[in-house]
Amino acid sequence: MVFLKSWGEIDERLDPAFYLNIILLDKNIVSKSAHPVSTFKQKVRMQRGRFGHRPRNDPRYYNGIYPFIQTGNIVKASETDEKIEFTQTLNELGLSTSRLFDEKVVVITIAANIGYTAILDYPACFPDSLVALTSKDDKLSLEYLNIYIRFIRKYIENLAPQAAQKNINLKQLGKLPIIIPDKDIQHEIISIMKKAYSKKMKKENHAQELLNSINDYLLQELGMVMPSDEENLLENRTFYVSSTKVLGNRFDPVVYSKKSEFYKNPASIFKWVKFRDIIISVQTGLPVRQDFRAENGMYPYYGANGIIGYMDEYTHDGQYLVIGQDGYIGNHYIVNGKFWASNHNWVIKLNTNLCNYDYVKAFLDFWNYSHLVTGGVIPKLTQSSVNKIPIVLPELKVQDNIALEIKQICAKARILEQEAQNDVDIAKRQLKKIFFGGNL
């Protein structure tokens, strides 16, 4: 797109992305509005959060009575439309370097994750990566403002510079246009979105219940009994371990608990073997490449957390089990075809005469092998540790049946998750129709 801006209009940034997205927002949404249009600067009071002390993680400022909201708390609440949860609190010293917002506000993220919003309805503090929004008059309800920002969030996100960490400031926010229907229509819009988010939450909760049921299903099919959580009682957390067990091994007590013993020596109605007994080959991937092309490459490029891009070359061809070996231990993928794997993964070929790939993945997703993990700040799963992972191994027919049942459970969960998102998308299409003057 080619567009012209006079020198007098360029009072914020020189990069064209900012002005382009303002133009696109106006072209696609605002110019089609059947309702009055204003700007954030005219209608919205904006106040940045504050936390002046560095370093921010200084423990002297925390563990008090004042909730301290972070960007992640807003992102989570924005996606679920739930109440903002907090995991940190400030004490009086922390409050002295921050700011307490004690009125109901819409909070928006303006750094890294941009344009996410949620309504804060209890007194709390937050840093300057968050901004509190309130209405300057009674023509704009906070609930509607919250929904409107979510509706145009992608445009807001694209206003941010592409270099370094993305962020926007209050002056840039102030330039955003805002459609302001009358109060009755605002209330109708709020009602539509509340119903959509309610449906979304019910379906997502149902999907999560299905996924949670997989562990119980596996235990039942394999004839295994998980140690009781009663071991968390104080009297059960005290135990003795002989020095011969500890010397040369990990020193932390978790490794020697009842649950760890269960994961080391699974008691099942079926035999169990070491992982090395079902492996044909195990290789590490190649060093992370920075030249992958996320759009044009032919072959998926797997990092430790899944696909991170696409390459024109590949390192493996066939069916493999990919296991994260550092940073993201516990992530497992079955890959079919040609792909590139980074050196943060173990790439494993299994013996299909002995095991079903989907069964092995499902078992590993359930099984806890943290007692085999080494390393300090960044945990690491060595090849020797991979070889020692215990695998309960029924006959192939039983494995096939278990794998099929788990696939069906996961498929039902994915359908529910997609339906949940569809409910919100349908509601947003209704909003668009309302903005453009359609009937309620």
Secondary structure, DSSP 8 states (H G I E B T S, - for coil): ------GGG-SS-SSHHHHHHHHHHHHHTGGG-SS-EEEHHHHEEEEE--B--SSTT-GGGEEEEEEE--HHHHHHHHHHT------EEE-HHHHHTB-EE-S-EEEEEEBSSEEEEEEE-S-EE--TTEEEEEESSTTS-HHHHHHHHHHTHHHHHHTS-SSSS-B--HHHHHT-EEE---HHHHHHHHHHHHHHHHHHHHHHHHHHHHHHHHHHHHHHHHT-----GGGGSGGGS-----HHHHTTS---GGGGSHHHHHHHS---SS-EEEGGGGEEEEEE-B---S---TTT-SEEEEETTEEEEEESS-SEEEEEEEEE-BSSTT-EEEEEEEEEEBTTEEEEEE-TTT--HHHHHHHHHH---GGG-B-SSS-B--HHHHHH-EEE---HHHHHHHHHHHHHHHHHHHHHHHHHHHHHHHHHHHHHHHHTT---
